[in-house]
Amino acid sequence: MAKSHLSRNKTGKKNLTRRSPRLLWPLIALGITGAVVALLYLLPLPPGTGTKDLPPFEEFESAPPVPRPSKPSIPKSTAPMPLVAILIDDMGYNLSINNQFLSIEAPISFSFLPAAPHTPKLAKKAKDLGKDVLIHLPMEPVNSAIDPGPGVLRLSMDFDSMLRILRKDLDAVPGAIGVNNHMGSKFTTSKKGMELILTEIKHRGLFFVDSKTTHDSVAYVTARSMGIPAAERSVFIDHDTQKESIRREIKKIVKLSMENGCVLAIGHPTSNTWKVLYEELPQLRKHVRIVPVHKILVAQ
């Protein structure tokens, strides 16, 4: 009996050894699959991955113009440091990166695209946090191949259609106190077109910021001539989205603010812009006073 038992053990051990590779292959495959899944999970996704989360891009084909900054409307005696307003455009698409910007402890202002899926929720949050909220109004660019997105205003529209779309856009952003143009390198060159939309903007008691996407824009001058509080963009922080380029633009902000007393800088909700702002704000505050956009408006 003992011999028979030993024989079975040996047979069993032999069989187990022969089957081991077949048993190991599923385990190896499972391990590889798990490693790949873990790697994909750990790798950071770029903000705005998914069609729903992608705002229409700005239209720049070359470096945007740098206009002379408008002078602040408050007396210099009350502003011992130069004033800098930072406005983040294209808000309302990516919840994650938008919330990161809203969490920055500085009086940064935000402009929301009217048709963006998260605009109502995020605009309300921004207002509750005491931020300046603007409507990022889509306007016709020179390049007809570029789509500014839903709610765009075009010079070819008849008055009634333009007014209907404009009112829908303005109504879409809760708590807004101002407007700035999204794209618009064609629309903002038309005095007549700007007068049409600025009449409604003035009627609602909103201010206007010219994003200055073209040297030929008459938007700021027209707003001023109509008695609308207005400002124009001095610097685009992230025309080039590389970190070092963004850092150079922040240095330019300091230089221009020292020369002119105030600067309006516009940026966009990208991860690199957020990282650089987060890192550079403490140093920036040593040289300038960061204020909401409404603090640098030039009233007629």
C-alpha positions in Angstrom: 0.0 0.0 0.0 2.8 2.4 0.9 4.4 1.7 -2.5 1.2 2.4 -4.3 0.7 5.7 -2.4 4.3 6.8 -3.3 3.7 6.0 -6.9 0.6 8.1 -7.0 2.5 11.0 -5.4 5.2 10.7 -8.0 2.7 10.6 -10.8 0.9 13.5 -9.4 4.0 15.6 -9.1 5.1 14.7 -12.6 1.7 15.7 -14.0 1.7 19.0 -12.1 5.2 19.8 -13.4 4.0 19.1 -16.9 0.9 21.4 -16.6 2.6 24.3 -14.8 3.5 26.3 -18.0 -0.1 26.1 -19.2 -1.3 27.4 -15.8 1.2 30.2 -15.8 0.4 31.7 -19.2 -3.0 33.1 -18.1 -1.4 34.5 -15.0 1.3 36.2 -17.1 -1.3 37.6 -19.5 -3.4 38.9 -16.6 -0.3 40.6 -15.0 0.7 42.3 -18.3 -2.9 43.5 -18.8 -3.0 44.9 -15.2 0.3 46.7 -15.7 -0.9 48.3 -18.9 -4.1 49.5 -17.3 -2.2 50.8 -14.3 0.2 52.7 -16.6 -2.7 54.3 -18.5 -4.4 55.3 -15.3 -1.2 56.9 -13.9 -0.3 58.9 -17.0 -1.9 62.3 -16.9 -4.3 63.1 -19.7 -4.1 66.5 -21.4 -6.9 68.8 -20.4 -9.8 68.8 -22.7 -9.4 65.3 -24.2 -12.8 64.5 -25.7 -14.8 66.5 -28.2 -17.2 67.8 -25.6 -14.2 69.2 -23.6 -12.5 71.1 -26.5 -13.2 74.8 -26.9 -12.8 76.4 -30.3 -9.2 77.5 -30.6 -8.2 81.1 -31.1 -7.4 82.1 -34.6 -3.8 83.3 -34.3 -1.6 82.6 -37.3 1.3 84.7 -36.0 2.1 86.5 -32.8 -0.8 88.6 -31.7 -0.5 92.4 -31.6 0.7 94.1 -28.4 -1.3 97.4 -28.0 -0.3 100.1 -25.7 -2.1 99.4 -22.4 -5.0 101.7 -21.3 -4.4 103.9 -18.3 -6.2 102.9 -15.1 -9.3 105.0 -14.3 -8.3 105.3 -10.6 -5.9 107.9 -9.4 -2.2 106.9 -9.3 -2.0 108.0 -5.6 -4.3 105.1 -4.7 -2.2 102.6 -6.7 1.4 102.6 -5.4 2.1 99.4 -7.5 1.2 99.0 -11.2 -2.1 97.2 -11.8 -2.4 93.9 -13.6 -5.6 92.2 -14.5 -5.5 88.6 -15.6 -8.4 87.3 -17.7 -8.7 83.6 -18.5 -10.8 83.0 -21.7 -12.5 79.9 -23.1 -13.9 78.8 -19.8 -16.8 76.3 -19.6 -15.5 73.2 -21.3 -13.1 71.2 -19.1 -14.4 70.9 -15.5 -11.1 69.7 -14.1 -8.7 72.4 -15.4 -11.4 75.1 -15.0 -11.8 74.3 -11.4 -8.0 74.4 -10.9 -8.0 77.9 -12.2 -10.9 78.9 -10.0 -9.0 77.6 -7.0 -6.1 80.0 -7.5 -6.1 82.5 -4.6 -5.8 85.7 -6.6 -8.4 88.1 -8.1 -8.2 86.5 -11.5 -11.2 87.2 -13.9 -12.9 84.6 -16.1 -14.6 84.7 -19.5 -17.0 81.9 -20.4 -18.1 80.7 -23.8 -21.9 80.9 -24.0 -22.5 77.4 -25.5 -19.9 75.6 -23.4 -21.4 72.6 -21.6 -20.2 73.6 -18.1 -20.6 77.4 -18.4 -23.8 77.8 -16.2 -22.3 75.8 -13.3 -18.8 77.2 -13.5 -19.9 80.8 -14.0 -22.1 80.6 -11.0 -19.2 79.2 -9.0 -16.8 81.9 -10.2 -19.3 84.6 -9.1 -19.8 83.0 -5.7 -16.1 83.1 -5.3 -16.1 86.8 -5.9 -14.5 86.6 -9.4 -15.3 88.9 -12.3 -17.3 86.9 -14.8 -17.4 87.9 -18.5 -19.1 86.6 -21.6 -16.6 85.4 -24.2 -18.6 86.4 -27.2 -17.9 84.4 -30.4 -17.2 86.7 -33.4 -16.3 86.2 -37.0 -12.6 85.8 -37.8 -10.9 86.8 -41.0 -10.1 83.1 -41.8 -13.4 81.6 -42.8 -12.1 78.1 -42.3 -11.9 78.7 -38.6 -15.1 78.1 -36.6 -15.5 80.2 -33.5 -18.2 77.8 -32.3 -21.9 78.1 -31.5 -23.4 81.5 -31.1 -21.0 83.3 -33.5 -21.8 86.8 -34.7 -21.1 87.4 -38.4 -21.2 90.7 -40.4 -23.3 89.1 -43.1 -26.2 88.6 -40.6 -29.3 90.8 -40.8 -29.9 93.0 -37.8 -32.7 90.8 -36.3 -30.7 87.6 -36.5 -27.6 89.2 -35.0 -29.6 90.7 -32.1 -31.4 87.4 -31.4 -28.1 85.4 -31.3 -26.4 88.2 -29.3 -29.1 88.2 -26.7 -29.0 84.4 -26.4 -25.2 84.5 -25.9 -25.5 87.3 -23.2 -28.2 85.4 -21.4 -26.2 82.2 -21.3 -23.6 83.3 -18.7 -25.1 83.9 -15.3 -23.7 86.7 -13.2 -21.7 88.3 -16.0 -20.6 91.9 -15.6 -18.7 92.3 -18.9 -18.1 91.0 -22.4 -14.9 90.3 -24.5 -14.6 89.0 -28.0 -13.7 85.4 -28.8 -11.8 85.6 -32.1 -13.4 88.3 -34.1 -10.5 89.5 -36.3 -13.0 90.4 -39.0 -16.0 91.5 -36.9 -14.1 93.9 -34.6 -12.8 95.8 -37.6 -16.3 96.9 -38.5 -17.5 100.1 -36.7 -21.1 99.5 -37.7 -21.0 95.9 -36.5 -19.5 96.9 -33.2 -22.0 99.7 -32.7 -24.9 97.2 -33.2 -23.7 94.8 -30.5 -22.3 97.5 -28.1 -25.7 99.1 -28.1 -27.2 96.0 -26.5 -24.2 95.6 -24.2 -24.5 99.2 -23.0 -28.3 98.7 -22.5 -27.5 95.8 -20.1 -24.9 97.8 -18.1 -22.0 95.6 -19.1 -18.5 96.7 -19.8 -16.4 95.6 -22.8 -12.9 94.2 -23.2 -11.3 94.2 -26.6 -9.2 91.0 -26.9 -7.4 92.7 -29.7 -7.0 89.7 -32.0 -6.1 92.2 -34.8 -4.2 95.5 -35.1 -7.2 96.8 -37.1 -9.8 96.3 -34.3 -12.0 99.3 -33.6 -13.9 97.6 -30.8 -12.2 99.5 -27.9 -12.4 102.9 -29.6 -16.0 102.4 -30.5 -16.9 101.3 -27.0 -15.2 104.4 -25.5 -17.0 106.7 -28.0 -20.3 105.2 -26.9 -19.5 105.9 -23.2 -19.1 102.2 -22.3 -16.5 101.3 -19.7 -13.8 99.5 -21.7 -10.3 98.1 -21.7 -8.1 96.4 -24.2 -5.7 93.4 -24.0 -2.0 94.2 -23.6 -0.5 90.7 -23.4 -1.5 87.2 -24.4 0.1 85.0 -21.8 0.0 81.7 -23.7 0.0 82.4 -27.4 2.8 79.9 -27.3 1.8 77.2 -24.8 5.3 76.2 -23.8 6.1 76.9 -20.2 9.2 79.0 -20.9 7.3 81.1 -23.3 4.6 81.7 -20.7 7.2 82.7 -18.2 8.6 85.2 -20.7 5.2 86.7 -21.2 4.8 87.1 -17.4 8.1 89.0 -17.4 6.7 91.2 -20.2 3.6 91.9 -18.0 5.9 93.3 -15.3 7.9 95.4 -17.8 4.8 96.9 -19.5 3.0 97.6 -16.2 6.0 99.5 -14.9 6.0 101.6 -18.1 2.3 102.2 -18.4 0.8 101.8 -14.9 -1.5 98.9 -15.8 -1.7 95.9 -18.0 -4.6 93.5 -19.0 -3.2 90.0 -19.7 -5.3 87.3 -21.3 -4.6 83.6 -20.9 -6.4 80.3 -21.5 -7.3 77.3 -19.3 -4.4 75.0 -20.2 -2.4 72.9 -17.8 0.9 74.7 -18.6 -0.7 78.1 -18.1 -2.1 77.0 -14.7 1.3 75.5 -13.6 3.3 78.6 -14.5 0.8 81.0 -13.0 0.7 79.0 -9.8 4.5 79.1 -9.6 5.0 82.7 -10.7 2.2 84.5 -8.9 4.1 85.0 -5.6 7.0 86.6 -7.5 4.6 88.6 -9.7 2.9 90.0 -6.6 6.2 91.5 -5.5 6.1 93.9 -8.4 2.5 94.5 -9.3 -0.9 94.5 -7.7 -3.3 91.9 -9.3 -6.8 93.2 -9.6 -10.1 92.1 -11.2 -10.7 93.4 -14.8 -13.3 95.9 -13.7 -10.6 97.8 -11.7 -8.7 98.8 -14.8 -11.6 100.0 -17.0 -11.3 103.3 -18.7 -14.7 105.1 -18.6 -15.7 107.9 -20.9 
